[in-house]
Amino acid sequence: MALAQHSREPLNSDEARRRCLAIRDALVHAGVYGSAEPEQGAATAGAAISAARFRLSPTPFPLSSSEVLFFQHLGQDLLAFYRALNRLYHESARGTQPGWVAAYLDQGKPESLITFSRMNRFRTLIPGIIRPDVIPTAGGMVITELDSVPGGIGLTACMTRAYDDQLGLASTPDPTASERTPLIAGRDGMLQGFAAMLRAQQGDQEGCLAIVVSDEAKEYRPEMEWMAKRLREIGCQAFCVGPRDIRFTDEGLFLQNEHGQRTIGLLYRFFELFDLKNIPKSELMMYAAKKGQVAVTPPYKPALEEKLAFGLFHHPELEPFWEQTLTAETRTNLRQLLPRTWILDPQPVPPTAVIPNLLLSGRAVSDFRRLANTTQKERQLVVKPSGFSELAWGSRGVSIGHDLPQVEWAAALEHALQSFSTTPYVLQEFHKGRLFESSYWDERSETVVPMSGRVRLSPYYFVVGDKAELGGILATLCPANKKIIHGMVDAIMAPCAIAPSVPA
């Protein structure tokens, strides 16, 4: 499956420059790009300062119609995986599946949070948004991790509108239309998908929506402010607030702002569970959820936010469980997409045992520390925190084996093993992304310049009932010399669109 390449439009045409400048101005005005004044009511002045900066392309990132079809189907496989993982955890906790599964997923978590997450009223809850990080490689698509508290929701929605305004890419259901390149899921796919998910999560709970953004996640505050305003424009009483803006009484949670006091019916949790101790009123928010006074999404379920879930999927002892809970087609798809992953447990294995599927020069391995002395070619591996840590998001804490001197790789591996009791790490196969050619607006030269890089595709799936609907795809293209692909000032970020068909 080969991704489409960018259009052949002259790189420095007046139109390409005009597009970039117009898109930049729209994002700056919305408060989601740079440090200029946001649109009125879009974000606070302090939040505007932390808005993202990245490179802007004159065109969306193109995907072929077959690739779009792949992403449309992927959501259902990932929804099935989340539901199966949720079931596996609960069955392990009560002893009908191997007990070590829940033990791994609970490792390093406070007992109070574990107890809360296992309450019967929350048993079937899963995240309302599923966002995989997908890397196109020479061998196909690879999912490096899943994120249920993803950033970029408002940014992708805002960028999609900006590109639609400037390029005239009005969405069309016909992917073969040659005269235009329709944006994935349309101009407002992100907004409509987010709104539908929120309505489904709130159910019959009366009240407004509070998007609660923690201090640690403040860099995402501008885009969520923008999203809340767009939601209000379509009739959803949504407000982006900080934890300190929440008020608690015996009746539930309330929001006091310039619009007056409002009952909160749904709380969108834009904060990480490892950070609960630093979040004002976090206990009161959890208490209100426990008493059924407010709905919360994503749910307080740390077991569903661990990267080691990939290791569980590939573990041979759990194969009968996955065969029972997932269709053959979904299992086949996930085996191709999810890289082999191992939980870096320092406990010794018995002399007659080996670590499943882990080979070194074609030979079985029984001790992770044997990997410390591997050659650069042998360590095409990644070490990263599994979850529940400030190092587990934003590509922090990641060590790429072949990109490090042997001494530093050995130290990273040992640190990961030593951290098991508080922050489990995982070992994962490294898959190198393919190179793509793109272009971006260079502010210093005031020209559109070419760039070769590797891309991360981040589709956003919104869960409504038994469906995971695709709301949009954000492409992050990093320079070719970057091993880790994530949002950065020298990365191009753009929404994805269906590439124009090529005449026969």
N, C-alpha and C positions, 0 to 999 in steps of 0.2 A: 504494500500500500504506500505509494509515493505521494507525498504532499505536493500540492500545486505550488508553482513559483509565482512571484509577484509579476504584475503586469509589465509590459515592455514600454511603458510611458517614459519619455525622455526624463532623465533624472532631475535636471534643473529647469524644467519648463516653468513658465510663470504660474501655470495652474497648480503644479506640485507645491511650489513655495506658498502660494495663496492658501492652499488647503492646510498646510502645516500651521501657518500663522493663525488661521481662523479657528482651527481645532484647539490650538494652544490658548487663544483668547477665551474660547468658550469654557474650557476647563478651569482656567484661572478665575473667570467670572463666577463659576459655580463654587469656587473655594476648594476644589479637589486637586489643584496643581499649583505648586509654587507657593509663594508667600504674599501674593497680591491680595487686594481686598476681595472677599467673596461676595456673591450676590446677596442682597438684603435678606436676612433671616436664614441664610444657608449654613453659617457656622459662626462661632464666636471668633473674635480677633485672635485669641490665643491659639485656638485650634487651627486657624488658617496658617499660622506660622509653621505648623508641623505637616502641612499637606505635602504629598509626594512630589518628587521630581524624577523624571525619566526622559528618554528620548521619544520623540513623536515621529511616526511614519506618515507619509502622505496617503497611504492606502491601508485598509485592513489586512490582516494576515489571511491569505487565501487557503481554503480547504476544498478538496474535490467533493463532488456529491456523494461518492462512496465513503469518504472519510466522515462527512456529516452524518451519514447513515450509521456509521460505526458509533459515533458519539451519542446519537439518539437512542441506540439500543443499550449502550453501556450503562446508562442510569438504572435500568431494571436489574442488571446483574449486580450492581453495587448495592442497590436496595435489598436484594435477596441476601447478599453477603452480610450486611449490617444486621438484618433480622436473625440470620443464622448465628452470628457471633453473639448477639444478645441472648439467644436461647442457650448457646453453648455455655456461656458464663453462668447463667442461672442454674442450669442442670449440673454444672460442675460444683457450684456452691452447695447444692443439696445432695451431691454424691451420686447422681445418676450418670455423670460423665467423669473422666479422670480429675481428681481433686487438684492436681498440679496446675490445671488450666486457670482456675480462679485464683490460685495462689500466685501465679505469675502476674495476672492482670491486676491483682490487689497489691502487689509488692510496692512498698514505699508510700502507700496512701494512708492517711489518718483513719483510724477505725470508725470515727463518727461519720465520715463521708462514705465509707464502704457500707455502713449500716443504712444510711439514708438512701443510697443508690439502689439498695435491694428491697426497698419497701414495695409491698404489693401494688399500691396505687400507681407506681412508676414502672411496673414490670415490663409492659409491652412498649414503652416509649423508646423511640430512636431519634436521632437528630433530624430536623426538618430540612436541612441543607446538606448535601453531599458534594464535596469538591475534591476530586482526585487531582494529583499532579502527574500529568501524562507527558512522557518524553518520547518523541518519535526517534527511533533508532534504525540502523540499517536492517535489523531483523524484525521490525514492526514496533508497535506501540508498547511502552512499558510504564506501569504506574509505580512511582517511587514511594508515594504515601497517600493517605486519605486525610482530609481535614474536615471536621464537623463544626468548627468555629472559624470559618475562613474570612480573611480580609478580601477586599477587592469587589465586594458586592455592589456598593454604590459607585465605585470607580468604573467598573465595567458597564454599569447601566448608564452612567453619565457619558462615558466615552462613546458608547454605541449611539446615543442621541447626537453627539457632536459630529461623528463621522456621517451619520445619516443626513444631518442638516447640510453638510458641506459637499457630500458626494452624490446626494440625491439617490441614496441606496434604499428606496422604499422597499420594504420586505415583500417578497412574492413567494407563494408556495411552489412555484415552478423552478426547480434548481437548474433547468436547462436553458433558462432565459439568457441569451447571449449579449443583450444590450446593457445589462447591469449585473452587479455582484451583490446579491442580497445578503444582508447581515444575518448571522445565525440567530434564529428565533425572533427576528424582527426588531424594530426600533425600541419597543418597550417589553421585550421578552423577559428581561431581568426584573423589571418593576412588577409586571403582571404575575410572574412566577413567584416572586417574594410575597406579594399580597395574597395570592391563593394559598400558599403554604401557611401564612400567618392566620388566615381565616380558619383553615383546617385545624391548626394547633389550638386556637382559642375556643373553638366549638361554641358552647352555650355560655361560656364565662363572660359576664358583663364587664364592660370597662374599656379603657383605651390600651394602646400598645406603648410600652416603654422599652426603647432600645437602650439598654444600660451598658455604657462603655467605661471600662476601668481606666485608671490612670496609666497603667502599663500599656494599654492599647490606645492611648490618646492619639497616636499618629493616624488612626483610622476614624477618629471622630468627625473630620470634615465630610468624608464620604457618607457616613451614616446620618449626619445632619441633612445632607442633600437628599438622601433616600427618604428620610422621614417627611421632608417637605413634599416630595413627589407623592408619597402615600396619602398625605392630607389632601392633595389636589384631586385624587380619585376617590375620596370619601372615607379613607381609613384614618381614624384619629390616632396618629402616630407621633411620638416625640422622642428625640434622642437626648439622653440625660446621663449624668454621672451618678454613681451610687449615693452620693450625699443628697441628691435631689429627691430620693425616695423617702416617704414618710410611712410609718407603720402604726396601726391601731389594732384593737381587737377585731375590727371588722375586715381588716385586710391591708393592702398596700395602696398608697395614694401618691399622686404626683401634684406638686404645687408649682405652677409656673405662671407666666404672664396671661395665660388663658384661664386661670383659676384653678381650683382643686378638682382633680379627677381621680376616679377609681381606676386602678390598673387591673385589667383583665388578663393581659398577656405580657410577660416579661421576656424580651429577647436577650439572652445572655451573651453579650459580647465581652466576655472575660474568661480567662483560663482558670480551671479548677485548682491548679497548684498555687494560685495567687489569692485564694479565698481569705487567708489570714490577713492580707493587706487591703482587703476591700471593705470599706465602711458598710455597715448594715447587712453584710452577707448572711449572718445568722438569721436576721429578721426576714430576709427574702426567702431563705430556705424554710423557715417556719411557716410562712404564709403558703408556700407551695405544699408543704406537708399537710396543712389543714384544708387544702383544696380551695383556698381563697384566691389563688392566682395560678394560671398556667405558665409554664416555663419551657422555653426551647432555646438551645439544645438542652436536653435533660441533664441533671447532675449525675452523670454516669461515666466516671473516669475509665471504666473498663472498655468503653467504646471509643476511646481516644488514644489508644496505644498502638504504636507502630509494630509491636510484636505480634499483632493479629495476623500479619502476613506469615510469620513463623508458624502460627497455629494452623493456618490453612495448608501449609506444606508438610506438616508433621505426619508421618505414616501412622502413628497410633490413632490419630483423629480422622483418618480417611473414611471409616465407616460412618462417622457422624456427618461428614460433608456429603457423602453419597445419599444419606437419608434426607438431608434438609435442602440440598440444592439439586437442580436438574442437571442432567448430563451435559447439556449445552452450556449452562452457566459455569460448571466446573471446568470444562474445557477452555472456555474463554478466560477464566481467572487464572488457570495454570499458565496460559500464554502471557498474561498481563502482569501478574504479581511476581516480582523477582524472589528467588529463594532468599529466605531470611532466617537467621538463627538468634535465639535469645542468649546473650552472653552471661550465662550462669557459671560462676567459678567453681561450683561443686564438682568434685572428681566423679567420673563415671566408673562403673565396675570394670575390671580388667577384660571382661568378655564383651563389653559394649563399645559402640562408636557413636559419634555425633551424626545423626541421620543426614545423608546427602551431602555432607561436607567432605570434599576431597582435596588433597594436596599432592600435586604431581600424579594424579590418578589414584592415590592411595587414601584409605579411610583415615579419619582423624578422631582421636579420643580425648584431646585436650586442646582447648582454644589457644593456649599459650604457645603451641607449636607454630602458630601462624606468625609469631613475632619475628622469626628469622627467615621469612620467605623472601624470595627475590622480588624485584619490582614487577615483573611480569606475572608472578604468582599472586600478588596481592591486588587484583582487580576487585577490591572490596571496599565497602563503606562501613564505618562505625558511627552510630548516632544514638542519642538518647531516645528511648522508646516513647516517653511521654511524662506528664506530671512534673515538669521542670521548666524553668525559664530558658534552659538550653535546648528545649525540644521543639521550638518553633522559630520561624524566620531563618532557617538554615544555620542556626547556632549549634555549636557542639558537634558539628559534622567533621569527620576525619576521613579523607580519601586515601586508601593505602598506597596506590601507585604514584600519588602526587606528593608523598612525604619521604624524606630520608628514612632509612631502615630504623635508626635509633628513635626517631620521632614516632614512627608507626608503632614500634614496640611499646613506647610509653603511652600512646593513645589507647592501645589495646589493653594494657595493664590497668590504666585508669578506669576504663570501662568495666573491667572485671571487678575491680575494687569497689566500684560504685553500686554494685548490684543491690545491696540491702536497702539503699535509699532511692536510687535512680537507675533502674535497669536500662542497659543499652542493648542495641541489636547490631548484628553483623549482617550485611546485605550485599548481594552481588551488585557490582557496578556495571551499568549499561551506558555506553557512550552515545550521546545524542548525535543525530545527523547534522550536517552543516546546511544552512540555508542562506540565500542571498536576500538582503533587504536594503532599505535606505531610511535615512532619518534627517530631520532638520538640524543642522549644526548652527547654533546661535552665534558662535564666534565668527565664522565665515559667511553666515547668512546665506547658506546654500544647502541643498539636499545632497547628502553624500552617501556612498554605498557602505554597507557593513555586512560582513560574513559572521554568522553566529549559530548557536544552538538554541533551540526553542523549548520552552515548557508550555504546554497547553492545559489550561485550567477551566474545564467545563463546570458550570454551576447547575446542579440538579435540585429541584424543589419538590419535596415529598408531599403529595396530596393523596390520601387514601392509599391505594395499592399502586400508585403511579409515581415515578420519579421523572418529572418533566424537565427537559433541557431549556434553561433560560438564556444562555449565552455562553461564549467561550472567550476567555482572555488569553492572549498569547504574550509571553515574555521571552524576548530574543536577546540573549546575552552574547557578548563578544566571544569569539572562538577560543580565546585563551583562558576563559573562565571555566573551571571544572564544575562549580556549583551554580545551577541556574536558578536565580531568584530575582525579585525586584531590586534594582539598583540604579544609580544615577546614569550609568552608561549602558543600561539595557533599553531596548525598544519595547514599549508596551502598546498593544493595540487589540481591539476586538477582532474576532474572526468573521469571515464572510465566505460564501460559496464562490469559488473561482468561476470566471466566465468559461463557458464551454468553448472548445477549440473547433472551428469548422473542419469538417472532413476534407 
